[in-house]
Amino acid sequence: MFSLIGLWGNDKPEFRAGRVVKFESSSGIGDAPSVWSRNIVTVQDGSEQYSAGYVVHVLVHHPKDLVVGQDIGYRISGNHLLLKTADGKQIKAEMCKVRMVAGRQATVCAGETSFPN
């Protein structure tokens, strides 16, 4: 008897091994406190770097979950960077994009636009 179970057993892509090389977190606007945190993380795998941002409620995720120098599992799905922390939590972040804004090159990440100096 022939079985095809092994052919379709695992159709989810595996997480690759990377390292957090940059992490920025900010909350609130100006001096106003907020329960929302805007986070931008950069993961390096060999010579490749991927930056992505996400906004999250501070009670759901604490910035200490991502630390510069920490090894982390990651995979890319469409325009998202999926991160798997050491304790098994998964974070879905939108890849940062470089685009023209008002005739200038800008980086758009986690709903925030920044211009190079």
N, CA, C and O atoms as a GROMACS GRO file, in nm:
protein
  468
    1MET      N    1   0.085  -0.118   0.000
    1MET     CA    2   0.000   0.000   0.000
    1MET      C    3   0.089   0.124   0.000
    1MET      O    4   0.191   0.127   0.069
    2PHE      N    5   0.052   0.223  -0.076
    2PHE     CA    6   0.130   0.345  -0.093
    2PHE      C    7   0.063   0.460  -0.019
    2PHE      O    8  -0.059   0.476  -0.026
    3SER      N    9   0.142   0.541   0.053
    3SER     CA   10   0.087   0.653   0.130
    3SER      C   11   0.150   0.784   0.083
    3SER      O   12   0.270   0.789   0.058
    4LEU      N   13   0.069   0.888   0.072
    4LEU     CA   14   0.116   1.020   0.031
    4LEU      C   15   0.121   1.119   0.146
    4LEU      O   16   0.139   1.239   0.124
    5ILE      N   17   0.106   1.073   0.267
    5ILE     CA   18   0.100   1.162   0.383
    5ILE      C   19   0.225   1.249   0.394
    5ILE      O   20   0.214   1.368   0.422
    6GLY      N   21   0.342   1.194   0.372
    6GLY     CA   22   0.466   1.269   0.386
    6GLY      C   23   0.481   1.384   0.287
    6GLY      O   24   0.553   1.479   0.315
    7LEU      N   25   0.414   1.377   0.174
    7LEU     CA   26   0.426   1.482   0.073
    7LEU      C   27   0.365   1.614   0.116
    7LEU      O   28   0.412   1.720   0.074
    8TRP      N   29   0.260   1.610   0.198
    8TRP     CA   30   0.192   1.732   0.240
    8TRP      C   31   0.203   1.758   0.390
    8TRP      O   32   0.130   1.843   0.442
    9GLY      N   33   0.289   1.690   0.457
    9GLY     CA   34   0.296   1.697   0.602
    9GLY      C   35   0.326   1.834   0.659
    9GLY      O   36   0.265   1.873   0.758
   10ASN      N   37   0.419   1.910   0.598
   10ASN     CA   38   0.458   2.038   0.656
   10ASN      C   39   0.470   2.141   0.543
   10ASN      O   40   0.573   2.149   0.477
   11ASP      N   41   0.364   2.219   0.522
   11ASP     CA   42   0.367   2.318   0.415
   11ASP      C   43   0.401   2.457   0.465
   11ASP      O   44   0.401   2.552   0.386
   12LYS      N   45   0.430   2.473   0.595
   12LYS     CA   46   0.470   2.603   0.650
   12LYS      C   47   0.620   2.620   0.636
   12LYS      O   48   0.696   2.530   0.673
   13PRO      N   49   0.664   2.734   0.584
   13PRO     CA   50   0.808   2.757   0.575
   13PRO      C   51   0.872   2.759   0.714
   13PRO      O   52   0.811   2.801   0.812
   14GLU      N   53   0.994   2.713   0.719
   14GLU     CA   54   1.070   2.711   0.844
   14GLU      C   55   1.122   2.850   0.877
   14GLU      O   56   1.144   2.933   0.789
   15PHE      N   57   1.142   2.874   1.005
   15PHE     CA   58   1.206   2.999   1.049
   15PHE      C   59   1.356   2.985   1.028
   15PHE      O   60   1.414   2.881   1.057
   16ARG      N   61   1.418   3.090   0.979
   16ARG     CA   62   1.563   3.096   0.962
   16ARG      C   63   1.625   3.154   1.089
   16ARG      O   64   1.555   3.214   1.171
   17ALA      N   65   1.755   3.136   1.105
   17ALA     CA   66   1.825   3.191   1.221
   17ALA      C   67   1.884   3.326   1.185
   17ALA      O   68   1.958   3.338   1.087
   18GLY      N   69   1.852   3.427   1.264
   18GLY     CA   70   1.906   3.561   1.244
   18GLY      C   71   1.948   3.619   1.377
   18GLY      O   72   1.944   3.552   1.481
   19ARG      N   73   1.988   3.744   1.374
   19ARG     CA   74   2.031   3.814   1.495
   19ARG      C   75   1.974   3.955   1.493
   19ARG      O   76   1.978   4.022   1.389
   20VAL      N   77   1.920   4.001   1.606
   20VAL     CA   78   1.870   4.138   1.618
   20VAL      C   79   1.991   4.231   1.622
   20VAL      O   80   2.074   4.221   1.712
   21VAL      N   81   2.000   4.323   1.523
   21VAL     CA   82   2.113   4.415   1.520
   21VAL      C   83   2.071   4.558   1.554
   21VAL      O   84   2.156   4.643   1.581
   22LYS      N   85   1.940   4.585   1.552
   22LYS     CA   86   1.891   4.718   1.589
   22LYS      C   87   1.747   4.705   1.635
   22LYS      O   88   1.668   4.632   1.575
   23PHE      N   89   1.713   4.777   1.743
   23PHE     CA   90   1.575   4.778   1.792
   23PHE      C   91   1.545   4.917   1.848
   23PHE      O   92   1.616   4.967   1.935
   24GLU      N   93   1.439   4.977   1.798
   24GLU     CA   94   1.394   5.108   1.845
   24GLU      C   95   1.249   5.096   1.890
   24GLU      O   96   1.168   5.032   1.824
   25SER      N   97   1.218   5.158   2.002
   25SER     CA   98   1.083   5.156   2.054
   25SER      C   99   1.046   5.296   2.102
   25SER      O  100   1.124   5.362   2.170
   26SER      N  101   0.926   5.340   2.066
   26SER     CA  102   0.879   5.470   2.113
   26SER      C  103   0.730   5.461   2.140
   26SER      O  104   0.659   5.381   2.079
   27SER      N  105   0.684   5.543   2.233
   27SER     CA  106   0.540   5.546   2.263
   27SER      C  107   0.499   5.690   2.289
   27SER      O  108   0.580   5.774   2.328
   28GLY      N  109   0.373   5.716   2.268
   28GLY     CA  110   0.320   5.850   2.292
   28GLY      C  111   0.358   5.948   2.183
   28GLY      O  112   0.436   5.916   2.093
   29ILE      N  113   0.304   6.065   2.192
   29ILE     CA  114   0.334   6.174   2.099
   29ILE      C  115   0.385   6.289   2.183
   29ILE      O  116   0.312   6.342   2.267
   30GLY      N  117   0.508   6.328   2.162
   30GLY     CA  118   0.567   6.433   2.245
   30GLY      C  119   0.579   6.383   2.387
   30GLY      O  120   0.637   6.277   2.412
   31ASP      N  121   0.524   6.460   2.483
   31ASP     CA  122   0.529   6.420   2.624
   31ASP      C  123   0.406   6.341   2.668
   31ASP      O  124   0.400   6.296   2.783
   32ALA      N  125   0.308   6.324   2.578
   32ALA     CA  126   0.185   6.253   2.615
   32ALA      C  127   0.213   6.103   2.625
   32ALA      O  128   0.262   6.044   2.529
   33PRO      N  129   0.181   6.041   2.738
   33PRO     CA  130   0.201   5.897   2.752
   33PRO      C  131   0.102   5.820   2.664
   33PRO      O  132  -0.004   5.873   2.629
   34SER      N  133   0.135   5.699   2.630
   34SER     CA  134   0.049   5.618   2.547
   34SER      C  135   0.059   5.472   2.590
   34SER      O  136   0.160   5.430   2.646
   35VAL      N  137  -0.045   5.396   2.563
   35VAL     CA  138  -0.042   5.252   2.590
   35VAL      C  139   0.001   5.178   2.463
   35VAL      O  140   0.009   5.055   2.463
   36TRP      N  141   0.029   5.252   2.356
   36TRP     CA  142   0.074   5.192   2.231
   36TRP      C  143   0.222   5.216   2.212
   36TRP      O  144   0.273   5.324   2.245
   37SER      N  145   0.291   5.117   2.160
   37SER     CA  146   0.434   5.127   2.136
   37SER      C  147   0.462   5.103   1.988
   37SER      O  148   0.413   5.006   1.931
   38ARG      N  149   0.541   5.191   1.927
   38ARG     CA  150   0.584   5.173   1.788
   38ARG      C  151   0.726   5.117   1.793
   38ARG      O  152   0.815   5.178   1.851
   39ASN      N  153   0.746   5.003   1.732
   39ASN     CA  154   0.874   4.933   1.738
   39ASN      C  155   0.928   4.908   1.598
   39ASN      O  156   0.853   4.872   1.507
   40ILE      N  157   1.058   4.928   1.581
   40ILE     CA  158   1.125   4.897   1.455
   40ILE      C  159   1.243   4.806   1.488
   40ILE      O  160   1.326   4.839   1.573
   41VAL      N  161   1.249   4.692   1.421
   41VAL     CA  162   1.353   4.593   1.447
   41VAL      C  163   1.428   4.564   1.316
   41VAL      O  164   1.368   4.558   1.209
   42THR      N  165   1.560   4.546   1.328
   42THR     CA  166   1.641   4.506   1.214
   42THR      C  167   1.708   4.374   1.248
   42THR      O  168   1.774   4.360   1.351
   43VAL      N  169   1.688   4.276   1.160
   43VAL     CA  170   1.743   4.142   1.178
   43VAL      C  171   1.848   4.119   1.070
   43VAL      O  172   1.828   4.153   0.954
   44GLN      N  173   1.961   4.060   1.109
   44GLN     CA  174   2.067   4.030   1.014
   44GLN      C  175   2.084   3.879   1.004
   44GLN      O  176   2.084   3.807   1.104
   45ASP      N  177   2.101   3.833   0.879
   45ASP     CA  178   2.128   3.692   0.850
   45ASP      C  179   2.240   3.692   0.746
   45ASP      O  180   2.215   3.716   0.628
   46GLY      N  181   2.362   3.666   0.790
   46GLY     CA  182   2.476   3.676   0.700
   46GLY      C  183   2.496   3.821   0.659
   46GLY      O  184   2.508   3.908   0.744
   47SER      N  185   2.499   3.847   0.529
   47SER     CA  186   2.517   3.984   0.481
   47SER      C  187   2.383   4.055   0.457
   47SER      O  188   2.382   4.173   0.423
   48GLU      N  189   2.272   3.986   0.473
   48GLU     CA  190   2.139   4.044   0.450
   48GLU      C  191   2.082   4.104   0.579
   48GLU      O  192   2.093   4.046   0.687
   49GLN      N  193   2.019   4.223   0.566
   49GLN     CA  194   1.950   4.285   0.678
   49GLN      C  195   1.806   4.314   0.636
   49GLN      O  196   1.780   4.355   0.523
   50TYR      N  197   1.712   4.292   0.730
   50TYR     CA  198   1.571   4.317   0.707
   50TYR      C  199   1.520   4.405   0.820
   50TYR      O  200   1.539   4.372   0.938
   51SER      N  201   1.454   4.515   0.786
   51SER     CA  202   1.395   4.604   0.887
   51SER      C  203   1.245   4.601   0.872
   51SER      O  204   1.191   4.600   0.761
   52ALA      N  205   1.177   4.600   0.985
   52ALA     CA  206   1.031   4.596   0.984
   52ALA      C  207   0.980   4.666   1.110
   52ALA      O  208   1.051   4.676   1.210
   53GLY      N  209   0.856   4.714   1.103
   53GLY     CA  210   0.798   4.784   1.216
   53GLY      C  211   0.659   4.734   1.250
   53GLY      O  212   0.589   4.678   1.165
   54TYR      N  213   0.621   4.754   1.374
   54TYR     CA  214   0.489   4.715   1.420
   54TYR      C  215   0.448   4.803   1.537
   54TYR      O  216   0.532   4.857   1.609
   55VAL      N  217   0.319   4.818   1.553
   55VAL     CA  218   0.261   4.894   1.664
   55VAL      C  219   0.185   4.794   1.750
   55VAL      O  220   0.110   4.711   1.699
   56VAL      N  221   0.205   4.803   1.881
   56VAL     CA  222   0.143   4.705   1.970
   56VAL      C  223   0.109   4.770   2.104
   56VAL      O  224   0.174   4.867   2.144
   57HIS      N  225   0.009   4.718   2.172
   57HIS     CA  226  -0.028   4.762   2.306
   57HIS      C  227   0.082   4.719   2.403
   57HIS      O  228   0.127   4.604   2.397
   58VAL      N  229   0.125   4.807   2.491
   58VAL     CA  230   0.238   4.777   2.580
   58VAL      C  231   0.212   4.660   2.675
   58VAL      O  232   0.307   4.601   2.726
   59LEU      N  233   0.086   4.626   2.701
   59LEU     CA  234   0.057   4.513   2.788
   59LEU      C  235   0.072   4.380   2.714
   59LEU      O  236   0.084   4.275   2.777
   60VAL      N  237   0.070   4.384   2.580
   60VAL     CA  238   0.081   4.262   2.500
   60VAL      C  239   0.228   4.226   2.476
   60VAL      O  240   0.264   4.108   2.477
   61HIS      N  241   0.309   4.326   2.454
   61HIS     CA  242   0.450   4.301   2.418
   61HIS      C  243   0.535   4.406   2.488
   61HIS      O  244   0.503   4.524   2.488
   62HIS      N  245   0.642   4.361   2.545
   62HIS     CA  246   0.735   4.453   2.610
   62HIS      C  247   0.863   4.457   2.529
   62HIS      O  248   0.908   4.352   2.483
   63PRO      N  249   0.924   4.574   2.509
   63PRO     CA  250   1.046   4.583   2.428
   63PRO      C  251   1.158   4.489   2.472
   63PRO      O  252   1.246   4.459   2.392
   64LYS      N  253   1.157   4.442   2.596
   64LYS     CA  254   1.263   4.351   2.640
   64LYS      C  255   1.256   4.216   2.568
   64LYS      O  256   1.349   4.136   2.577
   65ASP      N  257   1.144   4.189   2.496
   65ASP     CA  258   1.133   4.065   2.420
   65ASP      C  259   1.233   4.060   2.304
   65ASP      O  260   1.269   3.952   2.258
   66LEU      N  261   1.279   4.177   2.258
   66LEU     CA  262   1.376   4.185   2.149
   66LEU      C  263   1.496   4.266   2.198
   66LEU      O  264   1.481   4.382   2.235
   67VAL      N  265   1.613   4.204   2.197
   67VAL     CA  266   1.734   4.267   2.249
   67VAL      C  267   1.841   4.263   2.141
   67VAL      O  268   1.861   4.160   2.077
   68VAL      N  269   1.911   4.374   2.121
   68VAL     CA  270   2.021   4.378   2.024
   68VAL      C  271   2.125   4.273   2.062
   68VAL      O  272   2.165   4.263   2.178
   69GLY      N  273   2.168   4.195   1.964
   69GLY     CA  274   2.264   4.088   1.985
   69GLY      C  275   2.200   3.952   2.008
   69GLY      O  276   2.269   3.850   2.007
   70GLN      N  277   2.069   3.950   2.028
   70GLN     CA  278   1.996   3.827   2.055
   70GLN      C  279   1.973   3.750   1.925
   70GLN      O  280   1.939   3.809   1.822
   71ASP      N  281   1.991   3.617   1.929
   71ASP     CA  282   1.955   3.533   1.816
   71ASP      C  283   1.803   3.522   1.812
   71ASP      O  284   1.737   3.519   1.916
   72ILE      N  285   1.748   3.517   1.689
   72ILE     CA  286   1.604   3.513   1.674
   72ILE      C  287   1.567   3.438   1.547
   72ILE      O  288   1.637   3.445   1.446
   73GLY      N  289   1.458   3.365   1.553
   73GLY     CA  290   1.405   3.299   1.435
   73GLY      C  291   1.324   3.400   1.355
   73GLY      O  292   1.253   3.483   1.413
   74TYR      N  293   1.334   3.393   1.222
   74TYR     CA  294   1.257   3.485   1.139
   74TYR      C  295   1.221   3.418   1.007
   74TYR      O  296   1.286   3.322   0.965
   75ARG      N  297   1.118   3.469   0.944
   75ARG     CA  298   1.087   3.432   0.807
   75ARG      C  299   1.012   3.547   0.742
   75ARG      O  300   0.952   3.629   0.811
   76ILE      N  301   1.017   3.552   0.611
   76ILE     CA  302   0.948   3.658   0.537
   76ILE      C  303   0.827   3.596   0.471
   76ILE      O  304   0.835   3.492   0.407
   77SER      N  305   0.713   3.663   0.488
   77SER     CA  306   0.588   3.619   0.428
   77SER      C  307   0.524   3.741   0.364
   77SER      O  308   0.471   3.827   0.434
   78GLY      N  309   0.528   3.748   0.231
   78GLY     CA  310   0.476   3.866   0.162
   78GLY      C  311   0.556   3.988   0.201
   78GLY      O  312   0.678   3.990   0.187
   79ASN      N  313   0.488   4.092   0.252
   79ASN     CA  314   0.559   4.212   0.295
   79ASN      C  315   0.571   4.218   0.448
   79ASN      O  316   0.579   4.326   0.505
   80HIS      N  317   0.572   4.102   0.512
   80HIS     CA  318   0.584   4.094   0.658
   80HIS      C  319   0.709   4.015   0.699
   80HIS      O  320   0.749   3.920   0.633
   81LEU      N  321   0.768   4.058   0.809
   81LEU     CA  322   0.877   3.987   0.874
   81LEU      C  323   0.816   3.923   0.998
   81LEU      O  324   0.770   3.992   1.088
   82LEU      N  325   0.817   3.790   1.003
   82LEU     CA  326   0.763   3.717   1.117
   82LEU      C  327   0.879   3.677   1.206
   82LEU      O  328   0.974   3.614   1.160
   83LEU      N  329   0.872   3.714   1.334
   83LEU     CA  330   0.980   3.688   1.430
   83LEU      C  331   0.933   3.588   1.534
   83LEU      O  332   0.817   3.590   1.576
   84LYS      N  333   1.022   3.500   1.575
   84LYS     CA  334   0.992   3.404   1.680
   84LYS      C  335   1.094   3.423   1.792
   84LYS      O  336   1.212   3.393   1.774
   85THR      N  337   1.048   3.474   1.906
   85THR     CA  338   1.137   3.504   2.018
   85THR      C  339   1.180   3.375   2.088
   85THR      O  340   1.124   3.268   2.063
   86ALA      N  341   1.278   3.386   2.177
   86ALA     CA  342   1.332   3.271   2.248
   86ALA      C  343   1.226   3.197   2.329
   86ALA      O  344   1.236   3.075   2.347
   87ASP      N  345   1.125   3.270   2.378
   87ASP     CA  346   1.021   3.204   2.458
   87ASP      C  347   0.903   3.156   2.372
   87ASP      O  348   0.799   3.119   2.426
   88GLY      N  349   0.919   3.157   2.239
   88GLY     CA  350   0.817   3.103   2.149
   88GLY      C  351   0.712   3.202   2.101
   88GLY      O  352   0.627   3.166   2.020
   89LYS      N  353   0.716   3.328   2.150
   89LYS     CA  354   0.621   3.428   2.103
   89LYS      C  355   0.649   3.461   1.958
   89LYS      O  356   0.764   3.459   1.914
   90GLN      N  357   0.543   3.491   1.882
   90GLN     CA  358   0.561   3.531   1.743
   90GLN      C  359   0.515   3.675   1.727
   90GLN      O  360   0.412   3.716   1.780
   91ILE      N  361   0.593   3.751   1.651
   91ILE     CA  362   0.565   3.892   1.625
   91ILE      C  363   0.558   3.910   1.475
   91ILE      O  364   0.648   3.867   1.402
   92LYS      N  365   0.451   3.974   1.428
   92LYS     CA  366   0.434   4.001   1.285
   92LYS      C  367   0.457   4.150   1.262
   92LYS      O  368   0.383   4.234   1.313
   93ALA      N  369   0.561   4.181   1.184
   93ALA     CA  370   0.597   4.321   1.158
   93ALA      C  371   0.594   4.347   1.007
   93ALA      O  372   0.627   4.259   0.928
   94GLU      N  373   0.555   4.468   0.970
   94GLU     CA  374   0.550   4.505   0.829
   94GLU      C  375   0.687   4.554   0.785
   94GLU      O  376   0.749   4.638   0.851
   95MET      N  377   0.734   4.500   0.672
   95MET     CA  378   0.865   4.538   0.620
   95MET      C  379   0.869   4.688   0.593
   95MET      O  380   0.772   4.746   0.544
   96CYS      N  381   0.981   4.751   0.625
   96CYS     CA  382   1.000   4.894   0.597
   96CYS      C  383   1.019   4.910   0.446
   96CYS      O  384   1.074   4.824   0.379
   97LYS      N  385   0.972   5.024   0.396
   97LYS     CA  386   0.981   5.052   0.253
   97LYS      C  387   1.049   5.185   0.230
   97LYS      O  388   1.030   5.280   0.306
   98VAL      N  389   1.128   5.192   0.124
   98VAL     CA  390   1.188   5.318   0.082
   98VAL      C  391   1.107   5.367  -0.036
   98VAL      O  392   1.089   5.294  -0.134
   99ARG      N  393   1.056   5.491  -0.027
   99ARG     CA  394   0.975   5.547  -0.136
   99ARG      C  395   0.995   5.698  -0.143
   99ARG      O  396   1.051   5.759  -0.052
  100MET      N  397   0.948   5.754  -0.250
  100MET     CA  398   0.956   5.899  -0.269
  100MET      C  399   0.835   5.965  -0.203
  100MET      O  400   0.721   5.926  -0.227
  101VAL      N  401   0.862   6.065  -0.119
  101VAL     CA  402   0.758   6.142  -0.051
  101VAL      C  403   0.791   6.289  -0.073
  101VAL      O  404   0.897   6.336  -0.033
  102ALA      N  405   0.701   6.361  -0.137
  102ALA     CA  406   0.721   6.503  -0.165
  102ALA      C  407   0.854   6.528  -0.237
  102ALA      O  408   0.924   6.625  -0.209
  103GLY      N  409   0.887   6.437  -0.330
  103GLY     CA  410   1.008   6.455  -0.409
  103GLY      C  411   1.137   6.416  -0.338
  103GLY      O  412   1.245   6.436  -0.393
  104ARG      N  413   1.128   6.360  -0.216
  104ARG     CA  414   1.246   6.319  -0.140
  104ARG      C  415   1.237   6.171  -0.107
  104ARG      O  416   1.128   6.117  -0.089
  105GLN      N  417   1.352   6.106  -0.099
  105GLN     CA  418   1.355   5.966  -0.060
  105GLN      C  419   1.326   5.956   0.090
  105GLN      O  420   1.386   6.028   0.170
  106ALA      N  421   1.236   5.865   0.127
  106ALA     CA  422   1.199   5.849   0.268
  106ALA      C  423   1.182   5.700   0.299
  106ALA      O  424   1.157   5.619   0.211
  107THR      N  425   1.197   5.668   0.428
  107THR     CA  426   1.171   5.533   0.475
  107THR      C  427   1.039   5.534   0.550
  107THR      O  428   1.019   5.616   0.640
  108VAL      N  429   0.949   5.443   0.513
  108VAL     CA  430   0.819   5.432   0.580
  108VAL      C  431   0.821   5.300   0.657
  108VAL      O  432   0.839   5.192   0.601
  109CYS      N  433   0.801   5.313   0.789
  109CYS     CA  434   0.810   5.197   0.875
  109CYS      C  435   0.714   5.214   0.993
  109CYS      O  436   0.720   5.314   1.064
  110ALA      N  437   0.627   5.116   1.014
  110ALA     CA  438   0.531   5.117   1.125
  110ALA      C  439   0.447   5.246   1.125
  110ALA      O  440   0.419   5.302   1.231
  111GLY      N  441   0.408   5.291   1.006
  111GLY     CA  442   0.324   5.408   0.995
  111GLY      C  443   0.396   5.540   1.014
  111GLY      O  444   0.332   5.646   1.018
  112GLU      N  445   0.526   5.536   1.026
  112GLU     CA  446   0.604   5.659   1.048
  112GLU      C  447   0.697   5.679   0.929
  112GLU      O  448   0.760   5.584   0.881
  113THR      N  449   0.706   5.802   0.882
  113THR     CA  450   0.792   5.836   0.769
  113THR      C  451   0.913   5.912   0.820
  113THR      O  452   0.900   6.008   0.896
  114SER      N  453   1.032   5.869   0.777
  114SER     CA  454   1.154   5.940   0.815
  114SER      C  455   1.236   5.970   0.692
  114SER      O  456   1.237   5.892   0.596
  115PHE      N  457   1.305   6.084   0.696
  115PHE     CA  458   1.389   6.129   0.585
  115PHE      C  459   1.535   6.122   0.628
  115PHE      O  460   1.567   6.158   0.742
  116PRO      N  461   1.624   6.077   0.537
  116PRO     CA  462   1.766   6.076   0.573
  116PRO      C  463   1.817   6.218   0.588
  116PRO      O  464   1.762   6.311   0.528
  117ASN      N  465   1.921   6.237   0.668
  117ASN     CA  466   1.977   6.370   0.691
  117ASN      C  467   2.040   6.428   0.570
  117ASN      O  468   2.091   6.540   0.574
   0.00000   0.00000   0.00000
